[in-house]
Amino acid sequence: MNKKQIIRYYSIKMIMRKIILMITVLTGAVSCYKETRLLVKSEFSVTVENDSYTAPVRVILENHSIGADFYKWTFDGGNPATSSEKQPPAVIYGEAGTYTISLEAWNSTERDTKEFTFSTDSAVNISFDAEVLINNFAPADVKIINTTTGASTFMWTFEDGEPSASVERNPSNIRFARPGEHIITLTASNGRQTFSTYRTINLDAPINVDFEIEPSFDDFDYEVPFTANLINKTTSGLSYTWACAETEIADANAENTVINIQNAGTYTIELTASNGKETKTADKQIILKPNSNLYSVKDVKFGIKSAEHTTGCFYSLALREIITSDRVDETNGNRINLVFFGLDAGFNRCYFTSPDMAPLSGFAEIPDASQTFFINRIDETAITFTAADFDLMTDDVLLQALNIKGSSNITSWFANVEIPRIVLFETVAGIKGAVKIKGFVSDGSNSYILTDIKFQKQ
């Protein structure tokens, strides 16, 4: 082999070695690449905020994927609808339904996808109205108007009601028999979450019919002619009707009215009341006596002079009461008829005197004073009238026959030496009467005589 051939041989050999080396390098590179390839695993967790699946639902996602460089989130029906961030923002689902969350993760050689499906429930707006039918008087029927939206089941409770509970969406009317507060509670559910609300209704007491008979001031003795106020004491009533046979009722349909009766006898007064649900009647009986033309008052105290401002020394027949000196004025001065003077607690000098002569006994002048005639000492007159006559007197017949004015001895006086003692009187208007002194009560400056008085009405 010549020199050229030898050189050519070694050149070809070198080239072959280089080719083999390159093949070897390339093969090693491919083998090394396969050994360092990164696998991708798509993984994430889902948290429902507050564990509330009632729309709107807020979903928080946490990405646990491995081996990925790129991400694509798809939120079917959510807001936002997609995201390419590794850690996406919270997703809001505003409506009830079934939704799928999808995450696709990848790198230059690998790709993986995971899906998560869940359901949200309807939003619940719980509310209802409770309408009391007719009026608020017990017993009452209550109509339920359910305005709840988004719920699938209902549970009602009716405190003291009939029925006491219901699971219907729209229960039938509920009856409440007793007055007072009643709580109606509604618990509604959308299948996974419950909601509650309540209403309170107040019922007034059932109708109770009652009234009072209040005689006029001059008819306290229940003698005819008789006038009385009919005072309605009914509770929970709305309309009224008064009735009484053979009488005059001022307004038979008024809440309160006046009755006039002219003849003696027994009368039944009825009041019928209604409140739109119930009607009830109450009655009361009164017995009216014939007119005796005689008033009788008991236990009237007349103080001695030092008690004129406390116990009092002046008496009004029209008012049937003692008037103390400090109460006397232009409005009542002319209504004073009897003035008593007692010198001291020993009652050594006592007498009744005319109002117009009050200053002569040390009293202040009485405005517009009237005149009354007295017989302080019957034993000084020809008149016969005893304590027994006083006690047995049921009408004014005895008084009519007495000439009191003509036998007046107003200047006479008496002492605490005889009990009982009778003093007769006659007003300037002709009203005759008698005072029965039944006790002399010694109490220092507050001493008084205790009396009963009978006098004519007219």
C-alpha positions in Angstrom: 0.0 0.0 0.0 1.5 3.2 -1.1 1.6 6.4 0.9 -1.5 8.0 -0.6 -3.5 4.9 0.1 -2.3 4.9 3.6 -3.2 8.5 4.1 -6.6 7.9 2.6 -7.2 4.9 4.8 -6.5 6.9 8.0 -8.7 9.8 6.8 -11.6 7.6 6.2 -11.0 5.9 9.6 -11.0 9.3 11.3 -14.2 10.3 9.6 -15.9 7.1 10.7 -14.7 7.6 14.3 -16.3 11.1 14.2 -19.5 9.8 12.9 -19.6 7.1 15.5 -18.9 9.7 18.2 -21.6 12.0 17.0 -24.1 9.1 17.0 -23.0 8.2 20.5 -23.4 11.8 21.7 -26.9 12.2 20.1 -28.0 8.9 21.6 -26.8 9.9 25.0 -28.6 13.2 24.7 -31.9 11.6 23.8 -31.5 9.1 26.7 -30.8 12.0 29.1 -33.9 13.9 28.0 -36.2 11.0 28.6 -34.9 10.5 32.1 -35.6 14.2 33.2 -39.2 14.6 31.8 -41.7 16.3 34.3 -45.2 14.7 34.8 -48.3 17.0 35.4 -51.0 16.4 38.0 -54.0 18.7 38.0 -55.4 19.0 41.6 -57.4 21.6 43.6 -59.7 22.0 46.6 -63.0 23.7 46.9 -64.3 25.6 50.0 -67.9 27.0 50.1 -67.8 30.1 52.2 -69.6 29.7 55.5 -70.7 26.3 54.3 -73.7 28.0 52.8 -75.0 26.5 49.6 -77.8 29.0 49.3 -77.4 31.3 46.4 -75.5 33.5 46.1 -72.7 31.1 46.9 -69.1 32.2 47.2 -66.5 29.5 46.3 -62.8 29.7 47.3 -60.4 27.6 45.3 -56.9 26.4 46.2 -54.6 25.0 43.5 -52.7 21.9 44.5 -51.5 21.0 41.0 -47.9 19.7 40.5 -45.6 19.8 37.4 -47.5 22.4 35.6 -46.4 25.8 34.3 -49.7 26.9 32.8 -53.4 26.8 34.0 -56.9 27.3 32.6 -59.8 27.5 35.0 -63.4 27.2 33.7 -66.2 28.2 36.0 -69.5 27.1 34.4 -72.2 29.6 35.5 -69.8 31.4 37.8 -68.4 34.9 38.0 -65.7 35.1 36.8 -66.3 32.5 34.1 -62.6 31.7 33.5 -59.2 32.3 34.9 -55.6 31.6 33.8 -54.1 32.4 37.2 -52.5 29.7 39.3 -54.6 30.8 42.3 -57.9 32.2 40.9 -60.1 34.7 42.8 -63.2 33.6 44.6 -66.1 32.6 42.3 -69.7 33.7 42.9 -72.7 31.6 41.8 -75.8 33.7 41.9 -78.4 31.2 41.0 -79.5 27.8 42.2 -78.2 24.9 40.0 -75.5 22.3 39.3 -72.2 23.6 38.3 -68.8 22.1 37.2 -65.4 23.7 38.0 -62.6 22.5 35.6 -58.8 23.0 35.8 -56.5 22.2 32.9 -52.8 22.3 33.9 -49.8 21.7 31.6 -46.1 22.1 30.8 -44.1 21.7 27.6 -44.6 18.0 27.5 -47.5 17.1 29.8 -51.1 18.1 30.3 -53.8 17.1 32.9 -57.4 18.1 33.7 -59.6 17.8 36.8 -63.3 18.6 37.2 -65.5 19.2 40.3 -69.3 19.3 40.2 -71.5 20.6 43.0 -75.0 22.1 43.5 -76.3 25.3 45.0 -79.7 25.9 46.5 -82.3 28.5 45.9 -82.0 31.8 47.7 -84.8 32.0 50.4 -86.7 35.2 51.1 -88.8 34.3 54.1 -91.9 36.4 54.9 -95.6 36.1 55.6 -98.6 38.2 56.7 -101.1 37.3 59.4 -104.5 39.0 58.9 -107.0 39.0 61.7 -110.4 38.5 60.2 -113.4 40.8 61.1 -111.7 42.5 64.1 -109.3 41.9 66.9 -111.7 40.7 69.6 -111.2 37.1 70.8 -112.0 34.6 69.6 -110.5 35.4 66.2 -109.7 33.7 62.9 -106.4 34.6 61.4 -105.6 34.2 57.7 -102.0 33.3 56.8 -100.6 34.8 53.6 -97.2 33.2 52.8 -95.0 35.4 50.6 -91.8 33.3 51.0 -89.8 32.6 47.9 -87.1 30.0 47.3 -88.2 27.5 50.0 -89.3 23.9 49.4 -90.6 22.9 52.8 -92.4 24.8 55.5 -93.1 24.4 59.2 -95.6 26.6 61.0 -96.3 26.9 64.7 -99.3 28.8 66.1 -99.1 29.6 69.8 -102.4 28.6 71.5 -104.0 28.3 68.0 -106.3 25.7 66.5 -104.5 23.9 64.9 -101.2 24.4 66.7 -99.0 23.6 63.7 -98.9 23.0 59.9 -96.5 21.9 57.2 -98.5 23.3 54.3 -97.2 26.1 52.2 -100.5 28.0 52.7 -102.2 26.8 55.9 -105.9 27.2 56.5 -107.2 29.9 58.8 -106.1 29.6 62.4 -108.5 30.2 65.4 -107.2 31.9 68.6 -109.7 31.6 71.4 -108.1 33.7 74.1 -107.1 37.3 74.3 -103.5 38.5 74.5 -100.3 38.0 72.5 -100.0 35.0 70.1 -96.7 34.2 68.2 -96.9 32.7 64.7 -93.6 31.2 63.7 -92.5 30.0 60.2 -89.4 27.9 59.6 -88.7 27.4 55.8 -86.0 25.3 54.1 -84.5 25.0 50.7 -83.4 21.5 51.4 -80.1 22.1 53.0 -80.5 25.4 55.0 -83.4 26.6 57.2 -84.7 30.1 57.9 -87.1 31.4 60.5 -89.3 34.4 61.1 -92.3 35.2 63.3 -95.2 37.6 63.7 -97.1 38.6 66.9 -100.8 39.3 66.9 -102.6 40.9 69.8 -106.3 40.1 70.5 -108.6 42.0 72.8 -110.7 40.4 75.4 -114.1 38.8 74.4 -117.2 40.9 74.9 -118.4 41.2 78.4 -121.6 43.2 78.9 -122.0 45.2 82.1 -123.5 48.6 83.2 -124.2 50.7 86.3 -127.3 52.6 87.2 -126.3 56.0 88.6 -129.3 57.8 90.1 -129.4 61.6 89.6 -128.3 63.6 92.7 -131.9 64.2 93.7 -132.9 60.5 93.2 -130.6 58.7 95.5 -133.6 57.5 97.5 -135.0 55.6 94.4 -138.4 57.4 94.6 -140.4 58.4 91.6 -140.1 60.4 89.5 -136.8 58.8 89.0 -133.9 59.8 86.6 -130.6 57.9 86.3 -127.6 57.8 84.1 -127.0 54.4 82.5 -123.2 54.0 82.6 -121.9 51.4 80.1 -119.2 49.2 81.6 -119.0 46.8 78.6 -115.6 45.7 77.4 -115.0 44.8 73.7 -118.3 46.1 72.5 -119.0 48.1 69.4 -122.8 48.6 69.3 -125.4 48.9 72.0 -129.2 48.7 72.6 -130.9 49.7 75.9 -134.4 48.5 76.8 -136.7 48.9 79.7 -140.5 48.5 79.5 -142.7 51.5 80.2 -139.8 53.9 80.6 -138.3 56.8 78.7 -134.7 56.2 77.4 -133.1 59.3 76.0 -131.1 57.4 73.3 -131.6 53.6 73.2 -128.5 53.1 71.0 -126.0 55.3 72.7 -123.1 53.9 74.6 -124.3 55.8 77.7 -127.7 57.2 78.1 -130.3 58.5 80.6 -133.5 56.8 81.8 -136.6 58.5 83.2 -139.3 56.6 85.2 -142.5 58.2 86.4 -144.3 55.4 88.2 -143.3 53.2 91.2 -142.7 49.6 90.6 -140.1 47.0 89.7 -138.2 47.6 86.4 -135.7 45.5 84.5 -133.1 47.4 82.5 -131.4 45.5 79.7 -128.3 46.2 77.7 -127.5 44.2 74.6 -124.0 44.7 73.1 -122.3 43.4 70.0 -118.9 43.5 68.6 -119.5 42.0 65.1 -118.7 38.5 66.4 -120.7 38.0 69.5 -123.9 39.5 70.9 -124.6 39.3 74.6 -127.2 40.8 77.0 -127.0 41.9 80.7 -129.9 43.1 82.8 -130.4 44.7 86.2 -133.5 45.2 88.3 -134.4 48.3 90.3 -137.4 48.8 92.7 -138.8 52.3 92.8 -140.9 53.6 95.6 -143.7 56.1 95.5 -142.7 59.7 96.1 -142.7 60.4 99.8 -141.6 64.1 99.2 -139.1 63.5 102.1 -135.3 63.2 102.1 -133.5 61.5 104.9 -129.8 61.9 105.6 -127.9 60.3 108.4 -124.9 61.0 110.6 -124.4 64.7 109.8 -121.8 66.3 112.0 -122.1 70.0 113.0 -119.0 71.4 114.7 -118.9 73.9 117.5 -117.8 77.5 116.6 -114.1 76.7 116.9 -114.5 73.8 114.3 -116.1 76.0 111.6 -113.1 75.4 109.3 -112.6 71.7 110.0 -115.8 69.9 110.8 -118.0 72.8 109.6 -121.1 74.6 111.0 -123.1 75.2 107.7 -125.3 72.8 105.9 -126.9 72.9 102.5 -130.1 71.0 101.9 -129.7 71.3 98.1 -126.2 69.9 98.2 -126.9 67.6 101.2 -123.5 68.3 102.7 -121.7 70.4 105.3 -119.9 73.4 104.0 -116.9 74.7 106.0 -116.4 78.4 106.5 -113.4 78.6 104.2 -115.4 77.1 101.3 -118.2 79.6 101.5 -118.3 81.9 98.4 -120.7 83.6 95.9 -121.4 80.3 94.3 -122.8 78.4 97.3 -123.7 81.1 99.9 -127.4 81.2 98.9 -127.5 77.4 99.2 -126.7 77.3 102.9 -129.8 76.7 105.0 -128.7 75.5 108.4 -126.1 77.3 110.7 -125.2 75.7 114.0 -123.5 77.5 116.9 -122.0 75.7 119.8 -120.2 77.7 122.3 -117.6 75.2 123.5 -116.8 71.5 124.1 -119.2 71.4 127.0 -122.1 72.3 124.7 -123.5 74.7 127.4 -125.1 77.0 124.9 -126.1 75.6 121.4 -128.6 76.7 118.8 -129.4 76.7 115.1 -129.7 80.1 113.4 -130.6 81.6 110.1 -127.8 82.1 107.5 -128.6 85.8 107.2 -128.0 86.1 110.9 -124.7 84.3 111.0 -122.6 87.4 111.8 -124.6 87.8 115.1 -123.1 84.5 116.2 -119.5 85.5 115.3 -119.4 84.0 111.8 -118.3 85.9 108.7 -121.1 87.2 106.5 -122.4 84.6 104.1 -122.7 85.9 100.5 -126.3 86.2 99.3 -127.5 84.5 102.5 -131.0 83.1 102.7 -133.4 83.0 105.6 -134.4 79.9 107.6 -136.8 79.8 110.6 -136.0 77.5 113.5 -137.6 76.1 116.6 -134.7 75.3 118.9 -136.9 74.6 121.9 -140.1 72.7 120.9 -141.1 72.7 124.6 -141.5 76.5 124.4 -144.2 76.1 121.6 -147.6 74.6 121.2 -146.2 72.1 118.6 -145.9 68.5 119.5 -143.1 66.6 117.6 -141.0 63.9 119.3 -138.0 61.8 118.4 -140.3 58.9 117.9 -142.3 60.9 115.4 -139.0 61.7 113.6 -138.0 58.0 113.5 -141.4 56.9 112.2 -141.7 59.6 109.6 -141.6 58.0 106.1 -143.2 60.9 104.2 -143.8 64.6 104.8 -147.4 64.4 106.1 -146.4 65.4 109.7 -144.2 68.2 108.5 -147.0 69.6 106.3 -149.2 70.2 109.3 -146.5 72.1 111.4 -146.6 75.9 111.6 -142.8 76.2 112.1 -142.5 79.7 110.7 -145.2 81.0 113.0 -143.7 79.3 116.1 -140.1 80.2 115.4 -138.0 80.8 118.5 -134.7 81.3 116.8 -133.3 83.1 119.8 -133.8 80.1 122.1 -130.8 77.8 122.9 -130.3 74.4 124.4 -127.6 72.6 126.3 -126.3 69.0 126.5 -129.0 67.9 128.8 -131.4 65.9 126.6 -130.7 63.2 124.0 -132.3 62.8 121.5 -133.3 66.4 120.8 -135.4 67.6 117.9 -135.0 71.0 116.2 -137.5 72.0 113.6 -136.9 74.4 110.6 -138.5 75.9 107.6 -136.6 77.7 104.8 -137.8 80.9 103.2 -138.8 78.8 100.2 -141.2 76.8 102.4 -139.1 73.6 102.8 -139.8 72.1 106.2 -137.6 69.7 108.1 -136.4 68.3 111.4 -132.9 67.8 112.9 -132.5 64.9 115.3 -129.5 65.5 117.6 -128.5 62.0 118.7 -125.1 62.7 120.2 -122.9 65.5 121.8 -119.3 64.5 121.0 -116.7 66.3 123.1 -113.3 66.6 121.4 -111.8 69.9 122.4 -111.9 72.5 119.7 -113.1 69.9 117.2 -116.2 68.9 119.2 -119.5 68.3 117.3 -123.1 67.2 117.5 -124.1 64.1 115.6 -127.5 64.3 113.8 -129.9 62.9 111.3 -131.9 65.2 109.1 -135.3 64.7 107.4 -136.7 67.4 105.1 -139.2 67.9 102.3 -138.1 67.7 98.7 -140.6 70.4 97.7 
